[in-house]
Amino acid sequence: MPKNQFQRMVFAFLTVLVTVHAYVFYSLYVVNGDTLMEIAGASHVLQAINAQGGVYMFGRMLPIWAVILIEFCFAYGLECIMGSPCSFRLACKVFDPKKDHPMLVETAVICATVGLMCPTMSFLAACFYYPYYSGFNVLTLLANWLKLVCYNLPFAYFSQMFFIQPLVRTVFKHLFAEKPQKQRMEPIPAPVKAMEQA
């Protein structure tokens, strides 16, 4: 677990880096893949994205790398400002990190993070991918938001619990592994020395 602010920032960076790529893949291939292929008349999702000139975002077509970069910036900012600090506080209301098993605390933190970040990022995604070409309606935005939360919440929970967090924690442990302290040679007390010489 991160012990200082720098480690928290690195941990958040690693988490968001993996999560954003997973979500872009999930959104483009799993949720919208068939629709994209049908519209473009393509046999592969990537071919369909290239045929339509990128991914629809902010009312225009953007390349995939731009979509990933934009989502990463927003997700990383939210994770640092809201996700990490608030989820730890929420988890500590239920479990005591000093007394309870670390697995329980980590699971509670993951659940709290998903509960905070999934609706927030889904709302941002509803704004990013809103069909602005057909005008703007608040009810349509809210309906799109609710739909995205329903799609994303199960994926967010299971991917964070069983894939992303174990991977990030493993990488983090390797990056910030504590070096074992050298054992100090204690001087042998005089009576023991005398017994050894005898």
N, CA and C atoms as an extended XYZ file, in Angstrom:
594
Properties=species:S:1:pos:R:3:atomname:S:1:resname:S:1:resid:I:1 pbc="F F F"
N         0.845       -1.194        0.000 N   MET     1
C         0.000        0.000        0.000 CA  MET     1
C         0.884        1.250        0.000 C   MET     1
N         0.432        2.311       -0.665 N   PRO     2
C         1.216        3.557       -0.684 CA  PRO     2
C         1.386        4.131        0.717 C   PRO     2
N         2.595        4.658        1.000 N   LYS     3
C         2.884        5.182        2.334 CA  LYS     3
C         3.032        6.692        2.362 C   LYS     3
N         3.229        7.318        1.214 N   ASN     4
C         3.357        8.775        1.187 CA  ASN     4
C         2.669        9.319       -0.069 C   ASN     4
N         2.672       10.640       -0.201 N   GLN     5
C         1.946       11.277       -1.308 CA  GLN     5
C         2.491       10.864       -2.671 C   GLN     5
N         3.815       10.797       -2.799 N   PHE     6
C         4.414       10.396       -4.070 CA  PHE     6
C         3.982        8.986       -4.453 C   PHE     6
N         4.021        8.064       -3.498 N   GLN     7
C         3.612        6.689       -3.775 CA  GLN     7
C         2.127        6.616       -4.135 C   GLN     7
N         1.296        7.448       -3.490 N   ARG     8
C        -0.126        7.486       -3.830 CA  ARG     8
C        -0.334        7.942       -5.267 C   ARG     8
N         0.443        8.950       -5.685 N   MET     9
C         0.332        9.464       -7.054 CA  MET     9
C         0.758        8.388       -8.068 C   MET     9
N         1.819        7.646       -7.753 N   VAL    10
C         2.290        6.579       -8.641 CA  VAL    10
C         1.261        5.457       -8.702 C   VAL    10
N         0.719        5.097       -7.538 N   PHE    11
C        -0.295        4.042       -7.481 CA  PHE    11
C        -1.519        4.438       -8.312 C   PHE    11
N        -1.967        5.684       -8.164 N   ALA    12
C        -3.111        6.184       -8.946 CA  ALA    12
C        -2.779        6.188      -10.436 C   ALA    12
N        -1.561        6.587      -10.778 N   PHE    13
C        -1.128        6.619      -12.180 CA  PHE    13
C        -1.203        5.227      -12.797 C   PHE    13
N        -0.657        4.234      -12.102 N   LEU    14
C        -0.668        2.861      -12.611 CA  LEU    14
C        -2.093        2.339      -12.748 C   LEU    14
N        -2.917        2.612      -11.739 N   THR    15
C        -4.313        2.150      -11.771 CA  THR    15
C        -5.061        2.745      -12.950 C   THR    15
N        -4.942        4.061      -13.123 N   VAL    16
C        -5.672        4.736      -14.197 CA  VAL    16
C        -5.131        4.332      -15.563 C   VAL    16
N        -3.827        4.143      -15.667 N   LEU    17
C        -3.220        3.740      -16.936 CA  LEU    17
C        -3.819        2.430      -17.434 C   LEU    17
N        -3.911        1.443      -16.551 N   VAL    18
C        -4.472        0.146      -16.937 CA  VAL    18
C        -5.987        0.257      -17.132 C   VAL    18
N        -6.652        0.980      -16.229 N   THR    19
C        -8.115        1.068      -16.274 CA  THR    19
C        -8.617        1.741      -17.536 C   THR    19
N        -8.014        2.851      -17.933 N   VAL    20
C        -8.480        3.577      -19.114 CA  VAL    20
C        -8.345        2.710      -20.364 C   VAL    20
N        -7.225        2.026      -20.519 N   HIS    21
C        -7.069        1.141      -21.682 CA  HIS    21
C        -8.118        0.026      -21.660 C   HIS    21
N        -8.377       -0.531      -20.471 N   ALA    22
C        -9.379       -1.597      -20.356 CA  ALA    22
C       -10.766       -1.077      -20.721 C   ALA    22
N       -11.088        0.131      -20.270 N   TYR    23
C       -12.422        0.683      -20.539 CA  TYR    23
C       -12.603        1.071      -21.998 C   TYR    23
N       -11.579        1.609      -22.620 N   VAL    24
C       -11.693        1.957      -24.035 CA  VAL    24
C       -11.891        0.680      -24.855 C   VAL    24
N       -11.142       -0.363      -24.522 N   PHE    25
C       -11.320       -1.646      -25.199 CA  PHE    25
C       -12.731       -2.184      -24.962 C   PHE    25
N       -13.168       -2.160      -23.708 N   TYR    26
C       -14.503       -2.658      -23.343 CA  TYR    26
C       -15.596       -1.882      -24.072 C   TYR    26
N       -15.471       -0.563      -24.078 N   SER    27
C       -16.491        0.279      -24.702 CA  SER    27
C       -16.547        0.094      -26.218 C   SER    27
N       -15.376        0.085      -26.858 N   LEU    28
C       -15.338        0.002      -28.318 CA  LEU    28
C       -15.588       -1.409      -28.844 C   LEU    28
N       -15.007       -2.404      -28.200 N   TYR    29
C       -15.096       -3.759      -28.725 CA  TYR    29
C       -16.294       -4.536      -28.184 C   TYR    29
N       -16.501       -4.481      -26.876 N   VAL    30
C       -17.547       -5.309      -26.271 CA  VAL    30
C       -18.921       -4.656      -26.386 C   VAL    30
N       -19.037       -3.399      -25.945 N   VAL    31
C       -20.346       -2.741      -25.904 CA  VAL    31
C       -20.790       -2.265      -27.286 C   VAL    31
N       -19.909       -1.564      -27.994 N   ASN    32
C       -20.302       -0.941      -29.264 CA  ASN    32
C       -19.691       -1.583      -30.507 C   ASN    32
N       -18.973       -2.674      -30.347 N   GLY    33
C       -18.273       -3.288      -31.471 CA  GLY    33
C       -19.178       -3.677      -32.625 C   GLY    33
N       -20.275       -4.376      -32.322 N   ASP    34
C       -21.185       -4.825      -33.381 CA  ASP    34
C       -21.814       -3.640      -34.122 C   ASP    34
N       -22.198       -2.605      -33.373 N   THR    35
C       -22.797       -1.423      -33.987 CA  THR    35
C       -21.809       -0.732      -34.923 C   THR    35
N       -20.569       -0.585      -34.458 N   LEU    36
C       -19.544        0.061      -35.284 CA  LEU    36
C       -19.302       -0.714      -36.572 C   LEU    36
N       -19.202       -2.046      -36.461 N   MET    37
C       -18.960       -2.871      -37.648 CA  MET    37
C       -20.144       -2.812      -38.606 C   MET    37
N       -21.360       -2.779      -38.058 N   GLU    38
C       -22.567       -2.725      -38.897 CA  GLU    38
C       -22.647       -1.400      -39.653 C   GLU    38
N       -22.364       -0.286      -38.944 N   ILE    39
C       -22.440        1.045      -39.573 CA  ILE    39
C       -21.397        1.180      -40.683 C   ILE    39
N       -20.169        0.721      -40.393 N   ALA    40
C       -19.072        0.892      -41.355 CA  ALA    40
C       -19.014       -0.228      -42.388 C   ALA    40
N       -19.776       -1.303      -42.172 N   GLY    41
C       -19.714       -2.448      -43.085 CA  GLY    41
C       -18.366       -3.129      -43.047 C   GLY    41
N       -17.783       -3.194      -41.852 N   ALA    42
C       -16.448       -3.779      -41.691 CA  ALA    42
C       -16.537       -5.114      -40.959 C   ALA    42
N       -15.481       -5.899      -41.067 N   SER    43
C       -15.459       -7.209      -40.409 CA  SER    43
C       -14.715       -7.162      -39.073 C   SER    43
N       -13.998       -6.071      -38.808 N   HIS    44
C       -13.278       -5.908      -37.546 CA  HIS    44
C       -13.584       -4.533      -36.962 C   HIS    44
N       -13.532       -4.437      -35.644 N   VAL    45
C       -13.856       -3.173      -34.967 CA  VAL    45
C       -12.838       -2.098      -35.333 C   VAL    45
N       -11.566       -2.450      -35.321 N   LEU    46
C       -10.528       -1.469      -35.657 CA  LEU    46
C       -10.671       -0.978      -37.096 C   LEU    46
N       -11.031       -1.887      -37.976 N   GLN    47
C       -11.272       -1.511      -39.371 CA  GLN    47
C       -12.464       -0.552      -39.469 C   GLN    47
N       -13.493       -0.799      -38.663 N   ALA    48
C       -14.674        0.073      -38.647 CA  ALA    48
C       -14.325        1.460      -38.114 C   ALA    48
N       -13.490        1.506      -37.069 N   ILE    49
C       -13.078        2.796      -36.491 CA  ILE    49
C       -12.266        3.587      -37.514 C   ILE    49
N       -11.351        2.920      -38.193 N   ASN    50
C       -10.538        3.585      -39.220 CA  ASN    50
C       -11.397        4.068      -40.385 C   ASN    50
N       -12.412        3.258      -40.755 N   ALA    51
C       -13.277        3.620      -41.882 CA  ALA    51
C       -14.102        4.867      -41.589 C   ALA    51
N       -14.507        5.033      -40.329 N   GLN    52
C       -15.314        6.218      -39.996 CA  GLN    52
C       -14.448        7.404      -39.566 C   GLN    52
N       -13.146        7.238      -39.581 N   GLY    53
C       -12.242        8.351      -39.288 CA  GLY    53
C       -11.918        8.558      -37.827 C   GLY    53
N       -12.129        7.546      -36.995 N   GLY    54
C       -11.806        7.640      -35.572 CA  GLY    54
C       -12.993        7.308      -34.697 C   GLY    54
N       -12.926        7.780      -33.451 N   VAL    55
C       -13.972        7.538      -32.460 CA  VAL    55
C       -14.724        8.841      -32.232 C   VAL    55
N       -16.058        8.760      -32.188 N   TYR    56
C       -16.882        9.944      -31.985 CA  TYR    56
C       -16.728       10.441      -30.545 C   TYR    56
N       -16.294       11.704      -30.403 N   MET    57
C       -16.128       12.313      -29.074 CA  MET    57
C       -16.200       13.823      -29.239 C   MET    57
N       -16.923       14.482      -28.342 N   PHE    58
C       -17.094       15.940      -28.395 CA  PHE    58
C       -17.693       16.409      -29.725 C   PHE    58
N       -18.545       15.578      -30.338 N   GLY    59
C       -19.201       15.975      -31.573 CA  GLY    59
C       -18.347       15.861      -32.817 C   GLY    59
N       -17.186       15.199      -32.719 N   ARG    60
C       -16.318       15.027      -33.889 CA  ARG    60
C       -15.562       13.712      -33.769 C   ARG    60
N       -14.917       13.318      -34.832 N   MET    61
C       -14.152       12.073      -34.838 CA  MET    61
C       -12.720       12.339      -34.373 C   MET    61
N       -12.272       11.574      -33.386 N   LEU    62
C       -10.914       11.698      -32.859 CA  LEU    62
C       -10.203       10.358      -32.961 C   LEU    62
N        -8.885       10.365      -33.133 N   PRO    63
C        -8.147        9.091      -33.138 CA  PRO    63
C        -8.198        8.429      -31.756 C   PRO    63
N        -8.007        7.123      -31.730 N   ILE    64
C        -8.113        6.377      -30.466 CA  ILE    64
C        -7.132        6.911      -29.427 C   ILE    64
N        -5.896        7.257      -29.839 N   TRP    65
C        -4.904        7.729      -28.868 CA  TRP    65
C        -5.380        9.018      -28.195 C   TRP    65
N        -6.102        9.866      -28.917 N   ALA    66
C        -6.616       11.109      -28.336 CA  ALA    66
C        -7.715       10.809      -27.323 C   ALA    66
N        -8.563        9.838      -27.641 N   VAL    67
C        -9.631        9.427      -26.716 CA  VAL    67
C        -9.019        8.891      -25.422 C   VAL    67
N        -7.997        8.030      -25.558 N   ILE    68
C        -7.331        7.461      -24.381 CA  ILE    68
C        -6.672        8.564      -23.553 C   ILE    68
N        -6.009        9.496      -24.213 N   LEU    69
C        -5.327       10.586      -23.509 CA  LEU    69
C        -6.317       11.472      -22.752 C   LEU    69
N        -7.427       11.827      -23.389 N   ILE    70
C        -8.435       12.674      -22.741 CA  ILE    70
C        -9.041       11.950      -21.535 C   ILE    70
N        -9.415       10.691      -21.727 N   GLU    71
C       -10.008        9.936      -20.619 CA  GLU    71
C        -8.994        9.733      -19.500 C   GLU    71
N        -7.728        9.501      -19.853 N   PHE    72
C        -6.695        9.324      -18.836 CA  PHE    72
C        -6.551       10.580      -17.980 C   PHE    72
N        -6.495       11.750      -18.619 N   CYS    73
C        -6.317       13.012      -17.873 CA  CYS    73
C        -7.463       13.245      -16.897 C   CYS    73
N        -8.688       13.052      -17.353 N   PHE    74
C        -9.845       13.244      -16.476 CA  PHE    74
C        -9.873       12.203      -15.361 C   PHE    74
N        -9.618       10.937      -15.705 N   ALA    75
C        -9.661        9.862      -14.711 CA  ALA    75
C        -8.558       10.021      -13.671 C   ALA    75
N        -7.359       10.400      -14.118 N   TYR    76
C        -6.250       10.571      -13.171 CA  TYR    76
C        -6.523       11.733      -12.210 C   TYR    76
N        -7.039       12.833      -12.757 N   GLY    77
C        -7.385       13.963      -11.901 CA  GLY    77
C        -8.436       13.594      -10.873 C   GLY    77
N        -9.487       12.886      -11.303 N   LEU    78
C       -10.540       12.467      -10.375 CA  LEU    78
C       -10.029       11.469       -9.348 C   LEU    78
N        -9.172       10.555       -9.792 N   GLU    79
C        -8.626        9.555       -8.869 CA  GLU    79
C        -7.805       10.213       -7.764 C   GLU    79
N        -6.990       11.200       -8.130 N   CYS    80
C        -6.140       11.882       -7.141 CA  CYS    80
C        -6.953       12.789       -6.215 C   CYS    80
N        -7.964       13.478       -6.774 N   ILE    81
C        -8.732       14.438       -5.984 CA  ILE    81
C        -9.827       13.763       -5.164 C   ILE    81
N       -10.540       12.806       -5.790 N   MET    82
C       -11.707       12.228       -5.133 CA  MET    82
C       -11.558       10.737       -4.844 C   MET    82
N       -11.194        9.954       -5.846 N   GLY    83
C       -11.214        8.500       -5.734 CA  GLY    83
C       -10.412        7.930       -4.581 C   GLY    83
N        -9.104        8.158       -4.579 N   SER    84
C        -8.241        7.577       -3.547 CA  SER    84
C        -8.555        8.088       -2.140 C   SER    84
N        -8.582        9.417       -1.924 N   PRO    85
C        -8.806        9.888       -0.552 CA  PRO    85
C       -10.179        9.517        0.007 C   PRO    85
N       -11.221        9.699       -0.797 N   CYS    86
C       -12.576        9.442       -0.304 CA  CYS    86
C       -12.837        7.956       -0.103 C   CYS    86
N       -12.321        7.121       -1.002 N   SER    87
C       -12.563        5.685       -0.868 CA  SER    87
C       -11.877        5.129        0.373 C   SER    87
N       -10.688        5.634        0.687 N   PHE    88
C       -10.000        5.167        1.897 CA  PHE    88
C       -10.777        5.582        3.148 C   PHE    88
N       -11.278        6.820        3.152 N   ARG    89
C       -12.074        7.285        4.305 CA  ARG    89
C       -13.350        6.467        4.465 C   ARG    89
N       -14.019        6.174        3.346 N   LEU    90
C       -15.242        5.366        3.409 CA  LEU    90
C       -14.945        3.958        3.920 C   LEU    90
N       -13.855        3.359        3.441 N   ALA    91
C       -13.488        2.010        3.883 CA  ALA    91
C       -13.156        1.991        5.374 C   ALA    91
N       -12.532        3.075        5.859 N   CYS    92
C       -12.152        3.150        7.278 CA  CYS    92
C       -13.355        3.332        8.196 C   CYS    92
N       -14.489        3.735        7.639 N   LYS    93
C       -15.704        3.820        8.452 CA  LYS    93
C       -16.252        2.435        8.778 C   LYS    93
N       -15.886        1.452        7.954 N   VAL    94
C       -16.365        0.087        8.155 CA  VAL    94
C       -15.283       -0.794        8.776 C   VAL    94
N       -14.044       -0.643        8.322 N   PHE    95
C       -12.937       -1.472        8.802 CA  PHE    95
C       -11.826       -0.597        9.372 C   PHE    95
N       -11.108       -1.154       10.337 N   ASP    96
C        -9.969       -0.469       10.938 CA  ASP    96
C        -8.687       -1.082       10.362 C   ASP    96
N        -7.908       -0.299        9.589 N   PRO    97
C        -6.693       -0.853        8.973 CA  PRO    97
C        -5.692       -1.412        9.981 C   PRO    97
N        -5.723       -0.916       11.229 N   LYS    98
C        -4.772       -1.398       12.240 CA  LYS    98
C        -5.206       -2.726       12.855 C   LYS    98
N        -6.520       -3.002       12.837 N   LYS    99
C        -7.023       -4.211       13.500 CA  LYS    99
C        -7.510       -5.278       12.525 C   LYS    99
N        -8.180       -4.850       11.445 N   ASP   100
C        -8.784       -5.818       10.530 CA  ASP   100
C        -7.772       -6.354        9.518 C   ASP   100
N        -8.107       -7.487        8.952 N   HIS   101
C        -7.234       -8.136        7.966 CA  HIS   101
C        -7.047       -7.210        6.754 C   HIS   101
N        -5.810       -7.085        6.238 N   PRO   102
C        -5.548       -6.195        5.092 CA  PRO   102
C        -6.415       -6.497        3.863 C   PRO   102
N        -6.752       -7.777        3.649 N   MET   103
C        -7.583       -8.135        2.499 CA  MET   103
C        -8.973       -7.503        2.604 C   MET   103
N        -9.529       -7.462        3.811 N   LEU   104
C       -10.840       -6.832        4.009 CA  LEU   104
C       -10.772       -5.331        3.730 C   LEU   104
N        -9.711       -4.702        4.209 N   VAL   105
C        -9.552       -3.255        4.006 CA  VAL   105
C        -9.360       -2.952        2.523 C   VAL   105
N        -8.506       -3.716        1.838 N   GLU   106
C        -8.256       -3.502        0.408 CA  GLU   106
C        -9.533       -3.713       -0.407 C   GLU   106
N       -10.301       -4.747       -0.069 N   THR   107
C       -11.560       -5.010       -0.769 CA  THR   107
C       -12.539       -3.865       -0.560 C   THR   107
N       -12.616       -3.350        0.665 N   ALA   108
C       -13.514       -2.222        0.948 CA  ALA   108
C       -13.081       -0.972        0.189 C   ALA   108
N       -11.771       -0.744        0.090 N   VAL   109
C       -11.254        0.417       -0.660 CA  VAL   109
C       -11.597        0.279       -2.145 C   VAL   109
N       -11.421       -0.915       -2.704 N   ILE   110
C       -11.744       -1.142       -4.119 CA  ILE   110
C       -13.232       -0.903       -4.366 C   ILE   110
N       -14.084       -1.458       -3.499 N   CYS   111
C       -15.539       -1.278       -3.660 CA  CYS   111
C       -15.921        0.195       -3.572 C   CYS   111
N       -15.327        0.916       -2.618 N   ALA   112
C       -15.628        2.339       -2.472 CA  ALA   112
C       -15.138        3.127       -3.682 C   ALA   112
N       -13.956        2.777       -4.190 N   THR   113
C       -13.419        3.461       -5.370 CA  THR   113
C       -14.320        3.252       -6.583 C   THR   113
N       -14.746        2.017       -6.789 N   VAL   114
C       -15.646        1.724       -7.911 CA  VAL   114
C       -16.969        2.473       -7.734 C   VAL   114
N       -17.484        2.481       -6.504 N   GLY   115
C       -18.745        3.171       -6.232 CA  GLY   115
C       -18.682        4.663       -6.476 C   GLY   115
N       -17.509        5.257       -6.298 N   LEU   116
C       -17.343        6.698       -6.543 CA  LEU   116
C       -16.965        6.998       -7.987 C   LEU   116
N       -15.990        6.264       -8.502 N   MET   117
C       -15.426        6.587       -9.811 CA  MET   117
C       -16.309        6.162      -10.983 C   MET   117
N       -16.990        5.036      -10.853 N   CYS   118
C       -17.785        4.547      -11.983 CA  CYS   118
C       -18.914        5.514      -12.365 C   CYS   118
N       -19.754        5.965      -11.427 N   PRO   119
C       -20.798        6.927      -11.826 CA  PRO   119
C       -20.226        8.263      -12.310 C   PRO   119
N       -19.112        8.697      -11.694 N   THR   120
C       -18.520        9.977      -12.089 CA  THR   120
C       -17.944        9.912      -13.496 C   THR   120
N       -17.141        8.883      -13.769 N   MET   121
C       -16.562        8.746      -15.103 CA  MET   121
C       -17.627        8.411      -16.151 C   MET   121
N       -18.679        7.703      -15.745 N   SER   122
C       -19.770        7.424      -16.682 CA  SER   122
C       -20.500        8.709      -17.052 C   SER   122
N       -20.634        9.619      -16.097 N   PHE   123
C       -21.265       10.909      -16.401 CA  PHE   123
C       -20.394       11.705      -17.374 C   PHE   123
N       -19.090       11.712      -17.122 N   LEU   124
C       -18.191       12.409      -18.047 CA  LEU   124
C       -18.246       11.769      -19.439 C   LEU   124
N       -18.284       10.438      -19.489 N   ALA   125
C       -18.374        9.751      -20.778 CA  ALA   125
C       -19.688       10.091      -21.484 C   ALA   125
N       -20.785       10.211      -20.715 N   ALA   126
C       -22.069       10.595      -21.315 CA  ALA   126
C       -21.970       11.983      -21.943 C   ALA   126
N       -21.192       12.867      -21.313 N   CYS   127
C       -20.967       14.206      -21.885 CA  CYS   127
C       -20.028       14.142      -23.087 C   CYS   127
N       -18.941       13.353      -22.969 N   PHE   128
C       -17.960       13.247      -24.049 CA  PHE   128
C       -18.593       12.693      -25.337 C   PHE   128
N       -19.392       11.629      -25.177 N   TYR   129
C       -19.907       10.901      -26.342 CA  TYR   129
C       -21.362       11.250      -26.671 C   TYR   129
N       -21.858       12.315      -26.098 N   TYR   130
C       -23.246       12.720      -26.360 CA  TYR   130
C       -23.419       13.050      -27.850 C   TYR   130
N       -24.547       12.631      -28.459 N   PRO   131
C       -24.766       12.940      -29.894 CA  PRO   131
C       -25.168       14.402      -30.100 C   PRO   131
N       -24.182       15.280      -30.028 N   TYR   132
C       -24.450       16.726      -30.128 CA  TYR   132
C       -24.995       17.121      -31.497 C   TYR   132
N       -24.767       16.287      -32.519 N   TYR   133
C       -25.249       16.610      -33.861 CA  TYR   133
C       -26.784       16.651      -33.920 C   TYR   133
N       -27.459       15.997      -32.951 N   SER   134
C       -28.928       15.995      -32.966 CA  SER   134
C       -29.515       16.962      -31.934 C   SER   134
N       -28.696       17.910      -31.457 N   GLY   135
C       -29.169       18.848      -30.436 CA  GLY   135
C       -28.861       18.329      -29.042 C   GLY   135
N       -29.183       19.129      -28.032 N   PHE   136
C       -28.876       18.739      -26.655 CA  PHE   136
C       -30.148       18.698      -25.825 C   PHE   136
N       -30.297       17.629      -25.044 N   ASN   137
C       -31.427       17.473      -24.143 CA  ASN   137
C       -30.914       16.879      -22.841 C   ASN   137
N       -31.238       17.517      -21.724 N   VAL   138
C       -30.751       17.063      -20.417 CA  VAL   138
C       -31.260       15.656      -20.109 C   VAL   138
N       -32.504       15.356      -20.448 N   LEU   139
C       -33.058       14.026      -20.175 CA  LEU   139
C       -32.320       12.941      -20.963 C   LEU   139
N       -31.945       13.259      -22.199 N   THR   140
C       -31.161       12.304      -22.998 CA  THR   140
C       -29.795       12.078      -22.362 C   THR   140
N       -29.180       13.154      -21.875 N   LEU   141
C       -27.884       13.033      -21.196 CA  LEU   141
C       -27.999       12.145      -19.965 C   LEU   141
N       -29.034       12.361      -19.149 N   LEU   142
C       -29.233       11.553      -17.938 CA  LEU   142
C       -29.527       10.095      -18.284 C   LEU   142
N       -30.310        9.868      -19.349 N   ALA   143
C       -30.599        8.495      -19.775 CA  ALA   143
C       -29.322        7.797      -20.257 C   ALA   143
N       -28.494        8.524      -21.011 N   ASN   144
C       -27.213        7.963      -21.464 CA  ASN   144
C       -26.302        7.659      -20.288 C   ASN   144
N       -26.312        8.552      -19.295 N   TRP   145
C       -25.506        8.348      -18.086 CA  TRP   145
C       -25.939        7.077      -17.363 C   TRP   145
N       -27.241        6.919      -17.161 N   LEU   146
C       -27.761        5.732      -16.472 CA  LEU   146
C       -27.407        4.462      -17.239 C   LEU   146
N       -27.521        4.519      -18.566 N   LYS   147
C       -27.174        3.361      -19.404 CA  LYS   147
C       -25.697        3.007      -19.246 C   LYS   147
N       -24.831        4.027      -19.258 N   LEU   148
C       -23.392        3.776      -19.106 CA  LEU   148
C       -23.067        3.201      -17.736 C   LEU   148
N       -23.727        3.702      -16.685 N   VAL   149
C       -23.494        3.154      -15.338 CA  VAL   149
C       -23.881        1.674      -15.311 C   VAL   149
N       -25.006        1.333      -15.922 N   CYS   150
C       -25.446       -0.075      -15.958 CA  CYS   150
C       -24.463       -0.958      -16.717 C   CYS   150
N       -23.885       -0.438      -17.804 N   TYR   151
C       -22.876       -1.193      -18.552 CA  TYR   151
C       -21.562       -1.290      -17.778 C   TYR   151
N       -21.151       -0.171      -17.194 N   ASN   152
C       -19.793       -0.077      -16.640 CA  ASN   152
C       -19.635       -0.643      -15.231 C   ASN   152
N       -20.673       -0.554      -14.410 N   LEU   153
C       -20.516       -0.951      -13.005 CA  LEU   153
C       -20.092       -2.401      -12.822 C   LEU   153
N       -20.757       -3.375      -13.472 N   PRO   154
C       -20.280       -4.764      -13.298 CA  PRO   154
C       -18.855       -4.958      -13.809 C   PRO   154
N       -18.553       -4.381      -14.971 N   PHE   155
C       -17.197       -4.498      -15.521 CA  PHE   155
C       -16.186       -3.844      -14.596 C   PHE   155
N       -16.531       -2.658      -14.060 N   ALA   156
C       -15.625       -1.944      -13.159 CA  ALA   156
C       -15.332       -2.778      -11.916 C   ALA   156
N       -16.367       -3.328      -11.315 N   TYR   157
C       -16.180       -4.093      -10.074 CA  TYR   157
C       -15.298       -5.319      -10.308 C   TYR   157
N       -15.680       -6.138      -11.281 N   PHE   158
C       -14.948       -7.394      -11.481 CA  PHE   158
C       -13.544       -7.168      -12.036 C   PHE   158
N       -13.376       -6.197      -12.917 N   SER   159
C       -12.032       -5.954      -13.456 CA  SER   159
C       -11.109       -5.380      -12.390 C   SER   159
N       -11.613       -4.471      -11.562 N   GLN   160
C       -10.775       -3.900      -10.499 CA  GLN   160
C       -10.449       -4.948       -9.435 C   GLN   160
N       -11.450       -5.743       -9.057 N   MET   161
C       -11.260       -6.707       -7.977 CA  MET   161
C       -10.328       -7.851       -8.367 C   MET   161
N       -10.479       -8.368       -9.587 N   PHE   162
C        -9.782       -9.606       -9.933 CA  PHE   162
C        -8.659       -9.454      -10.953 C   PHE   162
N        -8.529       -8.290      -11.581 N   PHE   163
C        -7.477       -8.137      -12.582 CA  PHE   163
C        -6.635       -6.882      -12.355 C   PHE   163
N        -7.258       -5.713      -12.394 N   ILE   164
C        -6.496       -4.464      -12.392 CA  ILE   164
C        -5.775       -4.234      -11.068 C   ILE   164
N        -6.485       -4.311       -9.942 N   GLN   165
C        -5.831       -4.049       -8.657 CA  GLN   165
C        -4.758       -5.082       -8.307 C   GLN   165
N        -4.995       -6.394       -8.517 N   PRO   166
C        -3.889       -7.331       -8.272 CA  PRO   166
C        -2.660       -7.037       -9.133 C   PRO   166
N        -2.887       -6.690      -10.417 N   LEU   167
C        -1.767       -6.358      -11.300 CA  LEU   167
C        -1.039       -5.107      -10.816 C   LEU   167
N        -1.793       -4.062      -10.510 N   VAL   168
C        -1.181       -2.797      -10.074 CA  VAL   168
C        -0.444       -2.983       -8.754 C   VAL   168
N        -1.015       -3.729       -7.828 N   ARG   169
C        -0.355       -3.951       -6.531 CA  ARG   169
C         0.940       -4.739       -6.697 C   ARG   169
N         0.944       -5.694       -7.618 N   THR   170
C         2.165       -6.474       -7.869 CA  THR   170
C         3.260       -5.579       -8.447 C   THR   170
N         2.904       -4.769       -9.456 N   VAL   171
C         3.880       -3.849      -10.056 CA  VAL   171
C         4.362       -2.847       -9.021 C   VAL   171
N         3.426       -2.331       -8.221 N   PHE   172
C         3.771       -1.335       -7.193 CA  PHE   172
C         4.742       -1.917       -6.159 C   PHE   172
N         4.506       -3.162       -5.750 N   LYS   173
C         5.397       -3.801       -4.768 CA  LYS   173
C         6.813       -3.952       -5.324 C   LYS   173
N         6.918       -4.239       -6.627 N   HIS   174
C         8.242       -4.367       -7.246 CA  HIS   174
C         8.929       -3.011       -7.365 C   HIS   174
N         8.141       -1.965       -7.631 N   LEU   175
C         8.726       -0.623       -7.754 CA  LEU   175
C         9.209       -0.079       -6.413 C   LEU   175
N         8.447       -0.349       -5.368 N   PHE   176
C         8.759        0.224       -4.055 CA  PHE   176
C         9.080       -0.854       -3.027 C   PHE   176
N         9.762       -1.909       -3.473 N   ALA   177
C        10.141       -2.982       -2.553 CA  ALA   177
C        11.148       -2.448       -1.546 C   ALA   177
N        10.876       -2.715       -0.289 N   GLU   178
C        11.798       -2.269        0.767 CA  GLU   178
C        12.982       -3.215        0.814 C   GLU   178
N        14.164       -2.627        0.830 N   LYS   179
C        15.367       -3.442        0.900 CA  LYS   179
C        15.500       -4.008        2.307 C   LYS   179
N        15.823       -5.292        2.397 N   PRO   180
C        15.975       -5.873        3.740 CA  PRO   180
C        17.146       -5.219        4.466 C   PRO   180
N        16.916       -4.885        5.724 N   GLN   181
C        17.975       -4.242        6.509 CA  GLN   181
C        19.022       -5.277        6.895 C   GLN   181
N        20.284       -4.851        6.814 N   LYS   182
C        21.367       -5.752        7.201 CA  LYS   182
C        21.322       -5.955        8.712 C   LYS   182
N        21.517       -7.206        9.105 N   GLN   183
C        21.509       -7.492       10.541 CA  GLN   183
C        22.769       -6.929       11.177 C   GLN   183
N        22.548       -6.192       12.232 N   ARG   184
C        23.685       -5.620       12.939 CA  ARG   184
C        24.346       -6.693       13.776 C   ARG   184
N        25.667       -6.729       13.741 N   MET   185
C        26.409       -7.700       14.552 CA  MET   185
C        26.485       -7.179       15.981 C   MET   185
N        25.790       -7.873       16.845 N   GLU   186
C        25.817       -7.484       18.261 CA  GLU   186
C        27.112       -7.998       18.893 C   GLU   186
N        27.756       -7.179       19.707 N   PRO   187
C        28.963       -7.676       20.385 CA  PRO   187
C        28.604       -8.792       21.367 C   PRO   187
N        29.460       -9.784       21.397 N   ILE   188
C        29.211      -10.916       22.297 CA  ILE   188
C        29.597      -10.483       23.707 C   ILE   188
N        28.670      -10.682       24.663 N   PRO   189
C        28.983      -10.299       26.048 CA  PRO   189
C        30.200      -11.043       26.576 C   PRO   189
N        30.939      -10.415       27.464 N   ALA   190
C        32.192      -10.978       27.999 CA  ALA   190
C        32.023      -12.357       28.645 C   ALA   190
N        30.968      -12.606       29.472 N   PRO   191
C        30.836      -13.949       30.077 CA  PRO   191
C        30.663      -15.045       29.024 C   PRO   191
N        29.965      -14.720       27.918 N   VAL   192
C        29.767      -15.722       26.869 CA  VAL   192
C        31.089      -16.005       26.172 C   VAL   192
N        31.911      -14.956       25.937 N   LYS   193
C        33.224      -15.133       25.336 CA  LYS   193
C        34.078      -16.053       26.187 C   LYS   193
N        34.037      -15.827       27.480 N   ALA   194
C        34.850      -16.632       28.394 CA  ALA   194
C        34.413      -18.095       28.336 C   ALA   194
N        33.082      -18.322       28.243 N   MET   195
C        32.574      -19.695       28.193 CA  MET   195
C        33.000      -20.364       26.881 C   MET   195
N        33.020      -19.579       25.777 N   GLU   196
C        33.399      -20.160       24.504 CA  GLU   196
C        34.884      -20.532       24.477 C   GLU   196
N        35.723      -19.728       25.165 N   GLN   197
C        37.158      -19.990       25.187 CA  GLN   197
C        37.510      -21.160       26.085 C   GLN   197
N        36.644      -21.444       27.060 N   ALA   198
C        36.964      -22.479       28.031 CA  ALA   198
C        36.822      -23.878       27.511 C   ALA   198
